[in-house]
Amino acid sequence: NYSHNMFTSVGFKRFTAGYETLKVVDLSSNLIDQDVSKVFLNLPPNLEQLDLSDNAIGGELPNPFPSLENIQRLAIANNDINGRLPKFSRSIPRVQELDLSNQRRTSKGGLVGDITDDFTKLDDLLVLNLAVNRLASISSDFGNLDKLEVLNVSSNLLGHTIPPEFGKLADVLDVLDLSDNKLKGSIPSTFQNFEDTSVHLNGNTQLYLHLAPLMLCFRPKFDLVNDSRICPLERSALKVFYESVGGEEWTDNSWWASDYTSHCDWFGVACSDTNNTIELNLRNNGLAGTLSEEIKYLPYLEVLDLSDNDMRGTIPAAI
């Protein structure tokens, strides 16, 4: 462990004592300013952990990448590396944590190109951090990484639609960070499955042009859950109302609780020009149950007609 010093270069020599047995190297937080290809020259072959974060290492990652078959943690964050990502699957097949984030510290820095399906061949991968680079796309096959716990590709140049296949990671991911990119289109309906995952999509301005899938707006770990552009509070309130009075059994429940349809288009709902609910008319429509307290989140309501139904219980004070 030589971290937090003032070393400016690093080199490994073969046939020295410990070369074959060395397993952990920490050179983070130094002043190493070599080309990355020289840093990786003659790396001890049995390394399990290598940390080169917080230096000034530059250049392009070697391709093919050096073979480190036993490496489990490789961290090179906060440097000035550029160029394309090499294929890692044959060189570091057992890696569990790979951190190449924040290479964009200078105008010349930053990894470019695509995040290819080669990463999906890393069967043991738990953490992948490629944040703050200049990467342009990510493979939909990431949905097949059934051990992945953290995927952070924030602050890049991803400019495509979000792959719906990512939803398959709902049972394993703790963090999915796609924030501050150029993603477009609608958020996939499969993202509603992320009940316990911290989902970060903030800063993708084109996503704000579309409503989020309705149930995603009920996930407290979704970073845009309180953004009215993508998760209108009135739509969520009407969803709760719908469930509290047996919405699935109504005579007419057209468009109610659909993933992407504005609440202003739901049967019996009328809105103002600013998409505020001003009328809720569900007279003689088979409603049965108790009026939800969520009605208080319809502050612009002018007409409420629930007559000739099977409503019961107490009228909420918010009325």
N, C-alpha and C positions, 0 to 999 in steps of 0.2 A: 504494500500500500504506500504509494508515493503521492497521494492526492494532496491538494492545497499546498503546493510548493511553487517554485518558480523555474521549473525545468523548461527548456526551450526545444529539446529534441529527445527522441527516444529511439533505441535500436536494440535488437535482440541478436545474440550470436549463438550459432549452433555449437554443439559439442562442449558447452560449458555446463558446470554443475547445476542441476535443477532444470535444465532446458526441457527434458522429457517429462519431468514430474510437476512442473509449475501448473497450477490450476486456476489461480485467481490473480488478476492484475488490475489495480486501480490507479490510473494516472489522471484522474479527473481534476479539474480546477488548477491547471498549470498554465504555462505560456507556450505550449508546443505549437509551432507554426510551420511544421513540415508538410509536404505533400502527403496525402493519405496513402498513396501507393508505397512510399518509403516507410511509413509507420507500420504498415502491414507486412513488411518484408521480414521473413524468417520468424514469424510468430510461433511461439511454442505450440506444438501440435495437439497437446492434451488440455488446452485451456477450457475451463468451464464458465468463467466469467471474465469479461473484459470491459472496462469502463474508461473511455477516452473523452467523456463529456466535458464541456466548459473549457475548451482550448481555442486555438486559432488554426486548426488543421484545415487545409484547403485541398483543391484538386478534385479529381473524379475518383469514385470508388473503383477499385480494380475489377476488371471483367475479363476472364472469370474471377470470381471472388475466391480468396484463399480458403483452402479446405480446413475447417475447424469442426470436425465431426462430433466433438463432445461439448461444444459451446452451448450453454443454456441461456446466458444473459449477455447481450451485446449492446452497449450503450455508447453512442457517438454523438449525442445531442449537443446543441449549442456550439457549432463550429462553422466553417465556411465552405463546406463541401458542395460541389455542383455536379452537373451531368445527370445521366440516367441511372436508374436503379439496375444493378446487375441481377442475375438470377441467383437466388439464395438457396433453393431447395436441395441442390446437390452438395453445396459447400457447408451449410450449417443446418443439417436436417433435423437436429434435436433442439433447436433454439426455442425457448419459451418466452423470452422477452427481447424485443428488438426495438430500439429507440434511435431513430435517425431524425428527430425533430429539430426544428429551429436552425436550419442551415442558411437562413435568409438574413443573416446579420449584416451583410454588406450587399452592395448592388450586384456583385458578381455571384453571390452565394445562392444556394437553393437547388434542390433536386428537381429535375424536370421529367416530362414524359408521362407514362402511364403506370398505374399500380396494377400489375398484371396478375393473371391467375396463377403465376408461379408461387405466390405467397400461400395460396390455398393448398399447396402440397406440403406445407410445414405443419404436420399433423399435431404437434405438441404446442403450437403457438398459443400463448395466453394473452400477451400484451403486444400490440403493434402501435407505435407512435410515430407518425410521419407528419406531424403538424408543422405549420410555418415553413412551407417549401413552395414550389411552383408546379406541383403535379396537376395533370390535366384530367385524368379519369381514373376510375377504380372499377375493377372487375366485379360483375354480379356474382361470381362464384364464391365470394367471401361468405355468402350465406351457408356454405358447406363446412365452415370451420367450427365444428361442434364443441371445441374447448375454449374458444376465444372469449376472453372476459373484458378486454378493453380494446376498442378500435378508435383511434384518434387521428383523423385526417383533416382537422380544422385548419383554417387559414392557408388554403391552397388555391388552385384555380379550377377546381372541379366544375365543369360547365354543362353537365348532362342531367337527365332526370335521375331521381334516386332509384336504385335497383330495388324492386319489391322483394327480391330474394333475401334482402337483409332481415326481413321479418322472421326468417327461420331461426335467427339467433336469439329470439326473445327469451328462451329458457336458460341461456348461458351468459349473455352479455350483461356486465354491470354498467358500462359506459359506452355510448355511441356518440361520438362528437364529429359532426359534419358541418359545424358552424363556420361562418365567414368564408364561404366559397361563392360560386356563381351558379349554384344548382337551380334548376327550373322545373316547371310542371307542378303537379300535385304531389303531396306527400302520399306514398303508397298506403292503401288501406291495411296492409299487413302490419304497419307500425302500431296499430291499435293493440297488438299482442304484447307490446313492451310495457308490462304492468310494473315491473320492478327495476327497469333499466333507466338510467339517466340519459335522456335523449336531447342532444343539443343541435339545433338547426338555426339559431339566431344568426343574422347577418347575411342570409341568402335572400336578397331583396325580391327576387322573382317568385319565391315561394309565397310571399305575402299576397300575391294576386289570386290565390286559390284558398278556399277553406280547408282546414285540416280535417282528416277523418274524424267523425263525431266523437267516438269513444277515446281517441287520443287526447281530446280536450278534458278528459276526466282523469288523466294520468298525472299525478302531482310532480313527477320527476321529468316531465316534458317542459323544456325551458320556455316555450311560447304559450303555455297554458293560460296565461293572463293577458295575452295580446289579442285585443278585440278584432284586429284585422283578420286573424286566422282562426281564432276561437271565440266567436261572439258569445258573450255571457248570456244573452237572451236565448240563443239556440240551445245552450246547455240547460238553462232553466226549463225550457219547454220540453226537453228530453226527459228531465226528472218528472215533470208534470205528466207526461205521456205514460211513463211507467207506473205512476202512482194511481192512475185511473184506468188501468187495463187497456192500454192503447192497442195492443195486438188484437183485441176483440171488438174494436169499434166498428160501427157500420161502414164508415169511410175514414181510413187513415192514410190517404194518399200522400206519399212523399215524407210522412212523419218518420223521424229518426233515421233517415237515409244518410249515408256517409258524407256526401259532398253537397247535397242540395241545401240552399239557403232556407232558413226557417220561414222566410217571407213567402216561400212557395208551398209550404205545407198546407194541407186542407184546413180551412177555417181560420187561417191566420192572415191578417192584413197589416201591412207595414207602411210607414211614412217614407218619404223620399230618402231619408237617411238610414233606412233599414231598421228603424225602431218599431217594435210591435205596438200597434195602436188598437187592434181589435182581435179578439179571440172568440169566435162564434162556432160552438160545437153543439148546438141545440139538437136534441133528439138524435144523438149519435152513438148511443150504447155505452156511454161512460159509466164506470162503476168503481167506487173507491173514495178515498179521502183527498181533498184538495191539498196539494203540496205547499209547504211554506216557501218553496222556490218562486211562487208567484210574485214575491216581493222584488224579484229581479226583472220585472217588466214595468218599469217606472213610468213609461209613456202610455200605458194602456188606457184607452178611453171607453171601450166596449168589452164587456165580458158576459157572454151568454152561454150558460151551461144548463139551461132549463130542459125539462123533460128527459132527464137521465136518472141514473141510480146513484147519485152522489150521497155521501153520508159523512158523519163525524162533525168536527168543529170547523167553522169558517176561520181561516187564518187571520190573525190580527192585522197582518200587512194589507189586507183588503181595505 
